[in-house]
Amino acid sequence: MMEITLPWPPSVNTYWRKWKNRMVISDAGRLYREAVMHQIMHSNPTTHFEGPIVMTVEAFRPDKRKRDLDNLLKAPLDALAHAGIYKDDSQIVDLRVFWGDIVAGMLKVTIKEAKSAN
């Protein structure tokens, strides 16, 4: 099992930009990837998931504004894969996301191997 605290991500609305008729990760998205990589290197993880995983994300808003919970997952899920925690976010077979009770501007992420269906 792995637990990590990540910075507040850019929303999916600001994660992508169009460039030369292609969709690319925005500057904010690239900066977020770097911040996640730095956080992971600082926490010195020893776990890299190869098979199916279960993930829980507790999201603590950066302020009291209303936000869409579903708009904040793309950047952290991609950043965790980019950092090598798992190969691809398609490995996630069970995902729970919920709001935390305080204003703190961060995500608390728990990842564990999925139990075998056999």
Protein Blocks (a to p, Z undefined) as FASTA:
>chain_A
ZZddddddddfklmpcceehiacddfklmmmmmmmmmmmmmnopabdcfbdcdddddddd
fbfbdcdfklmmmmmmmmmmmnomambfklpmbdcddddfbdehpacddddddddfZZ
